């Protein structure tokens, strides 16, 4: 085990200990049906006002969020429909994005003259936090219609720094048949943002990404077993990695490895009506294919999905691909006895290195 893996296992072990202690404390303090504690003012969330006080004016109003979303969706429709895309069109589309969304958008343009699919966006449901600090943000649930006519429900996160325009930070597509959870709102329709260290949840928003990462790598053998539901974006990835590693052992030419890690992009969370949370975050997946016998290099081709980001067509010695993955998950309230669940995903290769 290398230093990186040892450090990561230690961090995940600490995360598991913290979650276990939290669950034990909840069990000793009373029934799991007790109302959730008020979240701490962490991760860009200001202290909540008391029930008797007058709510503070939101830094982002519902009207402002609606206008910002309409502007981004309108520009996306105009630029996406432009054929062919001019370099200026692509520059403007990049400028509308940031964080993981920009990584995916830039990679979609790199090495390709093709236009992005022209999506059509339907009515939106805004999820705007009342209390927050900069950079300001809000989320939206919107139906996205593809050119084929297929409709998927998307969850978008928009962010804005001081003096800057609103940009799309992430877009995730809900899994087929999944309905977004009901987000709790106050009398004026504003949501409650939760801090990264929120103690009222079974898993704090900050720990959701690293625990998801270990579930994707190790499946039911990992620290996250029982904490996050099995599914295609968790244990499904682990099964894929195991299968490909096993296939590699029967191939004298190629070895395979794939690891997941929490990204440096923002993590956001909103209180749901059941006392849990809707959490938006991202992972980075790094996959390495290594030639074990030099003469095999001339026979092993670059996988089709990676060819757009490199001019090479064969693996001389090593191929390393980096995938940016944007997620939406639901996390239950502390003491509920339920597991977190990944409900939405959008991802793609954003970097390819050939050596």
FINULO-566264 format. One line per field, with one value per residue (C-alpha): residue number from 1; x, y, z. Coordinates in steps of 0.001 Angstrom, whole numbers, padded with zeros to 6 digits. Layout:
// residues N
seq c(NUM_...)
u c(X_...)
v c(Y_...)
w c(Z_...)
//
This chain:
// residues 355
seq c(1_2_3_4_5_6_7_8_9_10_11_12_13_14_15_16_17_18_19_20_21_22_23_24_25_26_27_28_29_30_31_32_33_34_35_36_37_38_39_40_41_42_43_44_45_46_47_48_49_50_51_52_53_54_55_56_57_58_59_60_61_62_63_64_65_66_67_68_69_70_71_72_73_74_75_76_77_78_79_80_81_82_83_84_85_86_87_88_89_90_91_92_93_94_95_96_97_98_99_100_101_102_103_104_105_106_107_108_109_110_111_112_113_114_115_116_117_118_119_120_121_122_123_124_125_126_127_128_129_130_131_132_133_134_135_136_137_138_139_140_141_142_143_144_145_146_147_148_149_150_151_152_153_154_155_156_157_158_159_160_161_162_163_164_165_166_167_168_169_170_171_172_173_174_175_176_177_178_179_180_181_182_183_184_185_186_187_188_189_190_191_192_193_194_195_196_197_198_199_200_201_202_203_204_205_206_207_208_209_210_211_212_213_214_215_216_217_218_219_220_221_222_223_224_225_226_227_228_229_230_231_232_233_234_235_236_237_238_239_240_241_242_243_244_245_246_247_248_249_250_251_252_253_254_255_256_257_258_259_260_261_262_263_264_265_266_267_268_269_270_271_272_273_274_275_276_277_278_279_280_281_282_283_284_285_286_287_288_289_290_291_292_293_294_295_296_297_298_299_300_301_302_303_304_305_306_307_308_309_310_311_312_313_314_315_316_317_318_319_320_321_322_323_324_325_326_327_328_329_330_331_332_333_334_335_336_337_338_339_340_341_342_343_344_345_346_347_348_349_350_351_352_353_354_355)
u c(000000_001527_001533_-001417_-003581_-002530_-003473_-006788_-007667_-006820_-009069_-011927_-011454_-011683_-014825_-016401_-015516_-017083_-020272_-020450_-019994_-022668_-025115_-024400_-024961_-028288_-029377_-028595_-030214_-033736_-035994_-034956_-038270_-037096_-036922_-033473_-031122_-030461_-027459_-024268_-023250_-020544_-019722_-021015_-024280_-025168_-026750_-030495_-032848_-035106_-038736_-039863_-037576_-038238_-036446_-033508_-033751_-032297_-029051_-030527_-034229_-036477_-037002_-033246_-032688_-035467_-033984_-030455_-031601_-033644_-030623_-028330_-030884_-031711_-028066_-027520_-030377_-029099_-025438_-026257_-028349_-025615_-024214_-021330_-020028_-017708_-014808_-016610_-019666_-017534_-015820_-019190_-020406_-017297_-017790_-021269_-019747_-017365_-016022_-016884_-019287_-016520_-014233_-016883_-017763_-014134_-013447_-016491_-014925_-011303_-010274_-013793_-015433_-018848_-021511_-022940_-026440_-029101_-031138_-034562_-035270_-038687_-040194_-037998_-038432_-036077_-034277_-032939_-031373_-032516_-029333_-025892_-022601_-020620_-020042_-023812_-025628_-028946_-030163_-032925_-034770_-035473_-036657_-034133_-035330_-032715_-032756_-034086_-037123_-036006_-036700_-034467_-034802_-031710_-030541_-028432_-026365_-025624_-023033_-021889_-018850_-018987_-019212_-019455_-022272_-024107_-022467_-023496_-021356_-022836_-025522_-026620_-029306_-031594_-031694_-034629_-037797_-036342_-038250_-036345_-037000_-039199_-036954_-038199_-039109_-040315_-043504_-041921_-040610_-036930_-034904_-032476_-028818_-026814_-023172_-020557_-020225_-023967_-024494_-028181_-027487_-026420_-023466_-022274_-022179_-018366_-018012_-020449_-017879_-015035_-017429_-018943_-015402_-014585_-017926_-017106_-013663_-014316_-018056_-019452_-015925_-015337_-015932_-019159_-020886_-024313_-023923_-024598_-027026_-025667_-026192_-024567_-022616_-021311_-020926_-021510_-018233_-016473_-017744_-016542_-013068_-012803_-013881_-011376_-008548_-009367_-009437_-006040_-004554_-005354_-003778_000018_000044_-002130_-002815_-005771_-006449_-009036_-009365_-011918_-011390_-013405_-012827_-011947_-015202_-017939_-020253_-023830_-026669_-030327_-032661_-035367_-038876_-038077_-035243_-032486_-030660_-030177_-026399_-024611_-020920_-018402_-015770_-012675_-012017_-008492_-007997_-004593_-003867_-000210_001594_003357_005274_006758_006023_002310_002187_001744_-001341_-003364_-005482_-006630_-010279_-012786_-014047_-010488_-009467_-011041_-008613_-005380_-003736_-002304_-004093_-002128_-000822_002985_003447_000716_-002692_-004150_-007670_-009365_-013140_-015114_-018324_-021121_-023554_-026827_-027538_-030063_-028787_-031193_-031496_-029279_-030829_-033224_-031654_-031664_-028759_-027733_-028626_-027098_-029975_-028298_-025091_-023406_-019796_-017220_-013513_-011815_-008135_-006120_-002382_-000408_003150)
v c(000000_003359_006533_008031_004950_004670_008307_007878_004754_006614_009523_007194_005264_008541_009447_006115_006587_010055_008759_005802_008043_010409_007541_006179_009591_009870_006463_007403_010819_009630_008401_008650_010427_013494_016669_017317_019671_023061_022913_024704_027834_026122_025909_029321_029248_032056_031305_030670_033200_032203_031376_034584_036863_038349_036400_038266_039370_036614_037499_035848_036394_033953_036563_037020_033256_032852_035598_034160_030661_031945_033883_030864_028517_031042_031543_027779_027331_029998_028935_025222_025574_027438_025288_025301_026507_029460_029809_032792_030598_028058_030751_032101_028619_028071_031438_030351_027508_026956_024129_020605_021894_023878_020853_018798_021599_022273_018572_018316_020938_019770_018053_018096_020309_018867_020993_020020_018511_021253_020596_022085_023099_022909_024688_024842_024416_026758_025751_029020_029110_032003_032202_031899_033662_034097_032761_032858_029862_028217_025002_024219_021099_021285_018843_018550_017314_015726_015926_012353_013460_011727_013799_013641_015548_017644_019226_022325_024393_028031_030149_033768_035505_039189_041316_038288_036831_033668_030470_026817_024946_021482_019563_016071_013924_011999_008245_006930_006700_008715_011717_014473_014660_017397_020223_021986_025641_028458_030452_032559_029586_029706_026588_025945_025496_023120_023486_020960_019716_019533_017212_016476_014114_010469_011606_015211_016837_017053_013299_012230_012471_010482_007798_007585_007262_004260_002645_003067_001478_-001234_-001909_-003915_-004448_-000722_001665_002894_-000520_000052_003826_004317_002168_-000203_000972_001548_004609_002984_-000782_-001002_000817_-001459_-004546_-003098_-002419_-005935_-007456_-005438_-006180_-009881_-009658_-007978_-010898_-013183_-010737_-010709_-007285_-004908_-004079_-001994_000171_002836_005070_007657_010798_013762_016794_020342_021657_023079_020905_022111_020735_021618_020406_018014_017765_014457_016029_014737_016542_016822_016927_018060_017203_015740_013025_012557_009091_008302_005132_003758_001133_000026_-002107_-004951_-006259_-003657_-005417_-005384_-001597_-001613_-003822_-002092_000805_003859_003239_005058_007347_008690_009290_012739_014049_012681_012384_008967_005867_003183_002883_002938_002307_003859_005483_007579_008997_011418_011579_014364_013077_015333_013801_014357_012233_012084_011715_010723_012401_011157_008222_007347_003948_004542_004750_007589_007100_008377_009576_011614_011669_013304_012668_012316_012190_015552_014644_011976_011387_008964_007991)
w c(000000_-001059_001051_-000830_-000268_003392_003993_002228_004201_007403_006463_005584_008811_010729_008774_009679_013354_013348_011734_014144_017155_015836_015325_018801_020348_018529_019776_023389_023223_022382_019639_016015_015435_017317_015215_013687_015448_013904_011611_012534_010568_008506_004831_003818_005798_008172_011585_011293_012854_015747_015059_016744_014747_011350_008567_007105_003460_001271_-000540_-003650_-004240_-006056_-008770_-009236_-009394_-011959_-014122_-013843_-014781_-017709_-018960_-018816_-020388_-023102_-024021_-023979_-026433_-028826_-028723_-028724_-031864_-033761_-036574_-037014_-033662_-034041_-031618_-030123_-029473_-027666_-025632_-024509_-023606_-021481_-019796_-018716_-016701_-013795_-011608_-012792_-015422_-017109_-017107_-018910_-021346_-022258_-022787_-025063_-027337_-027209_-030396_-031823_-034416_-033614_-031972_-028605_-028701_-028751_-025597_-024903_-021304_-019670_-016653_-013551_-009823_-007980_-004770_-003354_000138_002332_004415_002814_002296_-000920_-003398_-003735_-005177_-005856_-007438_-009903_-011030_-014767_-017431_-020275_-023665_-025903_-029720_-029804_-027805_-024600_-021486_-018396_-015143_-014454_-011213_-011872_-009483_-010364_-008553_-008598_-007158_-006230_-009364_-011654_-013728_-012756_-014021_-014073_-011545_-012041_-013906_-012914_-014532_-012213_-012738_-014762_-012682_-009790_-008493_-006692_-002947_-001517_-000330_002803_002255_004488_004071_001334_-000641_000395_001184_004042_003156_005357_006319_005235_008822_009542_012530_011945_009034_008931_006781_006785_003326_003455_004031_001329_-001479_000182_001388_-002094_-003466_-001293_-002162_-005866_-005384_-002831_-002972_-000085_001296_001884_004775_003187_003246_004743_004721_000992_-000989_-003609_-007178_-010569_-009378_-006178_-005945_-009698_-010313_-007814_-009635_-012952_-011550_-010104_-013414_-015426_-013010_-013280_-017068_-016923_-015007_-017921_-020367_-020392_-022040_-020019_-016371_-015178_-012120_-011287_-008221_-007064_-005000_-003777_-006004_-004957_-006417_-004136_-002048_-001504_000602_001181_003923_002702_004132_005875_007891_005615_002829_-000910_-001433_-004600_-005000_-007435_-007720_-009849_-011289_-012497_-014530_-015546_-018174_-018261_-020831_-019020_-022052_-024406_-027759_-026899_-027185_-030937_-030616_-027872_-029094_-027197_-026096_-028346_-025566_-024994_-028606_-028795_-026154_-027631_-031027_-030143_-031372_-029519_-025961_-026095_-022357_-020224_-020684_-017863_-018120_-015730_-015480_-013802_-012213_-010920_-008416_-006584_-003517_-000721_002843_005633_009008_011818_013632_010821_010219_006458_003999_001713_-001953_-005187_-007381_-010154_-012185_-015146_-016072_-018792_-019571_-019034_-019401_-021194_-020778_-022939_-022001)
//
